[in-house]
Amino acid sequence: MTTVTEVWLRRYQPRPAPAFRLVCLPHAGGAASSFREWGAQLPDSVELSAVQYPGREDRVNEPFATGIPELAGSIALALRPLADCPLVLFGHGLGALVAYEVARVLQAAYSVHIDHLVVSGRRAPSLAVPGVVHKRPDQAVIDEISRLSGTSAELLRDYAFRRFFLAAIRSDFRLAETYRAEPGPKLTCPLTSVIGCDDIEVDAFHASCWSDHTTGPFTFRSLPGGHFYLLQDQEAVLHLLSICFAQRSNCVSG
């Protein structure tokens, strides 16, 4: 029988006794396989899991999520059994909002305080603004994707890929563009906000306002690249995450 954890998480390289669990949440239009290669580059002490949203890859026949709160509640339930060791959440774009809401649910509903939240390429929830890309014609959605440089032009010209991808990306744009953070207690965990220094969507001010959403230590980082800097320099992102693990290890050993 498939467990709720197995439905939502893909563990490409399970570790027998991890010191940390890194859980990655994809960007709009993304899927768990976006993080497949990360596992081999992480220390043996870190187990990587990637969230698989409904309607993607091996969940392609399932309906898309109707809202971020619903999505976060299901993911938090799936993560609860994995809280036997420190959890670090990483989310990019839409994934940053989902990761934040997952952390809130874990803390409020299950008294699970994650070890670190790393949000990437997204303005703080308190600065959320409405959007209408999800309501636009197909070509306008494709133009927006191209503007952000998240998907190759060659793939977008492929009719079969585009037909499938547009449904997923439109659904994800709707989730992000209609999202509004509900009032509630702040997180207590360390929080790191990261952007590409040439990101045309999020600047340093928007990213730094994530500090208002936790009582824990806050760090802002800017890495070379645009909105999808993590695709251009995966090594830099993994190095940043390794700092989070090292800081925790130092605290425990101290």
C-alpha positions in Angstrom: 0.0 0.0 0.0 1.4 3.4 -1.0 1.8 5.8 1.9 1.0 9.5 1.8 4.8 10.2 2.0 5.4 8.0 -1.0 2.7 9.8 -3.0 4.2 13.2 -2.4 7.9 12.7 -2.1 10.6 11.3 -4.5 13.7 10.1 -2.7 16.2 9.5 -5.5 19.1 8.5 -3.2 17.8 7.3 0.2 20.2 7.5 3.1 20.1 4.8 5.8 20.6 7.2 8.7 20.7 10.8 7.5 21.7 13.7 9.8 19.5 16.0 7.8 16.7 15.7 5.3 16.6 18.3 2.5 13.2 18.7 1.0 13.0 20.6 -2.3 9.8 22.2 -3.8 9.7 22.9 -7.5 9.1 26.2 -9.3 6.0 26.9 -11.4 5.8 24.3 -14.1 8.5 22.2 -12.4 8.5 18.7 -11.1 10.4 16.5 -8.6 12.9 15.5 -11.3 14.3 19.0 -11.4 16.3 18.1 -8.3 17.3 14.5 -9.3 21.0 15.4 -9.8 21.3 17.2 -6.5 21.4 14.1 -4.4 24.7 12.8 -5.8 26.4 16.1 -5.0 25.2 16.3 -1.4 27.1 14.9 1.6 26.2 11.3 2.6 24.7 12.8 5.8 22.0 14.6 3.8 19.0 12.8 2.3 17.3 14.6 -0.6 13.6 14.4 -1.2 11.7 16.3 -3.9 8.0 17.1 -3.8 6.0 15.8 -6.7 3.0 18.1 -7.3 -0.2 16.5 -8.7 -0.5 16.6 -12.4 3.3 16.1 -13.0 5.3 13.2 -14.3 4.2 10.0 -12.6 1.2 12.0 -11.2 0.1 13.3 -14.5 -3.4 11.8 -14.3 -4.2 13.6 -11.1 -6.0 17.0 -11.0 -3.9 20.1 -10.3 -4.0 21.6 -6.8 -6.7 24.2 -6.2 -4.8 26.4 -3.9 -1.5 26.7 -2.0 -3.1 26.1 1.5 -4.5 22.8 0.2 -1.2 21.8 -1.3 0.8 22.8 1.8 -1.5 20.8 4.1 -1.0 17.6 2.0 2.8 18.0 1.8 3.1 18.8 5.6 1.2 15.5 6.3 3.6 13.7 4.1 6.6 15.2 5.8 5.4 14.5 9.3 6.9 11.0 9.5 10.3 12.3 8.3 10.6 14.8 11.2 12.7 12.3 13.2 15.7 14.2 12.0 16.2 17.9 11.1 14.3 19.1 8.1 15.5 21.8 5.7 13.1 23.1 3.1 14.2 24.7 -0.1 11.7 26.2 -2.6 12.2 28.3 -5.7 9.5 30.6 -7.1 6.1 29.1 -6.5 8.0 26.4 -4.4 9.2 29.2 -2.0 5.6 30.1 -1.1 4.6 26.4 -0.8 7.6 25.7 1.4 6.7 28.6 3.6 3.2 27.4 4.0 4.3 23.8 4.7 6.6 25.1 7.4 3.7 27.0 8.9 1.4 24.0 8.9 4.1 21.7 10.4 4.7 24.3 13.2 1.1 25.1 14.0 -0.6 21.7 13.4 2.1 19.2 14.3 4.5 21.1 16.6 7.3 20.3 14.1 9.7 23.2 13.8 11.8 22.8 10.7 15.6 23.3 11.0 15.9 25.9 8.2 13.8 27.4 5.4 15.5 28.5 2.2 13.3 30.5 -0.1 14.5 31.4 -3.6 13.5 33.7 -6.3 10.3 35.0 -4.6 9.2 38.2 -2.9 8.0 37.9 0.7 4.4 36.7 1.3 3.6 40.1 2.8 4.4 41.7 -0.6 2.2 39.4 -2.7 0.5 41.1 -5.6 -2.3 39.9 -7.8 -1.5 38.6 -11.3 -3.4 37.7 -14.4 -0.9 35.7 -16.5 -2.9 32.5 -15.8 -5.9 34.1 -17.5 -4.1 35.1 -20.7 -4.0 33.4 -24.1 -1.5 30.6 -24.6 1.0 32.7 -26.5 1.0 35.3 -23.7 1.8 32.6 -21.2 4.6 31.3 -23.4 6.0 34.8 -23.7 6.1 35.2 -19.9 7.9 31.8 -19.6 10.4 33.0 -22.2 10.9 36.3 -20.4 11.9 34.5 -17.3 14.2 32.1 -19.2 13.1 29.0 -17.3 12.4 26.8 -20.3 14.3 26.3 -23.5 12.9 27.9 -26.6 13.3 24.6 -28.4 11.0 22.8 -26.0 8.4 25.5 -26.2 8.3 25.1 -29.9 7.5 21.4 -29.5 3.7 21.1 -29.8 3.3 17.9 -27.7 5.4 19.3 -24.9 3.8 22.7 -25.0 0.3 21.3 -24.9 1.0 19.4 -21.7 3.3 22.0 -20.1 0.9 25.0 -20.6 -1.8 23.3 -18.5 0.6 22.8 -15.6 2.3 26.2 -15.8 -1.1 28.0 -16.1 -2.3 26.2 -13.0 0.9 27.1 -11.1 0.6 30.7 -12.2 -2.9 30.7 -10.8 -1.7 29.3 -7.5 1.0 32.0 -7.1 -1.1 34.9 -8.5 -4.1 34.3 -6.3 -2.1 33.5 -3.1 -2.5 35.7 -0.1 -0.8 34.9 3.2 -3.2 34.4 6.1 -2.4 36.0 9.5 -0.8 33.7 12.0 2.2 33.1 14.2 5.6 33.7 12.7 8.0 30.8 12.0 10.7 30.2 14.6 13.3 28.7 12.3 16.3 30.3 10.6 15.3 31.6 7.2 17.5 32.3 4.2 16.2 34.3 1.2 18.2 33.9 -2.1 17.9 35.6 -5.5 19.9 35.9 -8.7 21.5 39.3 -8.8 20.0 39.9 -12.2 16.5 38.7 -11.4 13.9 40.8 -13.2 11.1 39.7 -10.9 12.6 40.0 -7.4 15.0 42.6 -6.0 17.0 42.7 -2.8 14.2 44.7 -1.0 11.5 42.2 -1.9 13.6 39.3 -0.9 14.8 40.8 2.3 11.3 41.3 3.6 11.1 37.6 4.2 12.8 38.6 7.5 9.4 39.7 8.7 8.1 36.1 8.6 10.3 34.4 11.2 11.5 35.1 14.7 14.7 33.1 13.9 17.9 34.3 12.3 17.5 35.8 8.8 20.1 35.8 6.0 19.8 37.3 2.5 22.0 36.0 -0.3 22.4 37.2 -3.9 24.0 34.8 -6.4 25.1 35.4 -10.0 22.4 35.0 -12.6 18.8 35.8 -13.4 15.5 34.4 -12.1 16.6 30.8 -12.8 20.1 31.3 -11.4 19.9 27.8 -9.8 19.8 26.2 -13.3 22.9 28.2 -14.4 25.0 27.5 -11.3 23.8 24.5 -9.4 27.1 24.3 -7.5 26.6 27.7 -5.9 23.2 26.7 -4.6 24.4 23.5 -3.2 27.3 25.3 -1.5 24.8 27.7 0.1 22.7 24.8 1.4 25.9 23.1 2.7 26.5 26.2 4.9 23.0 25.7 6.4 23.9 22.1 7.3 27.3 23.1 8.7 25.9 25.8 10.9 23.4 23.3 12.4 26.2 20.7 12.9 28.3 23.3 14.7 25.4 24.3 17.0 24.8 20.6 17.9 28.5 19.8 18.4 29.0 23.0 20.4 
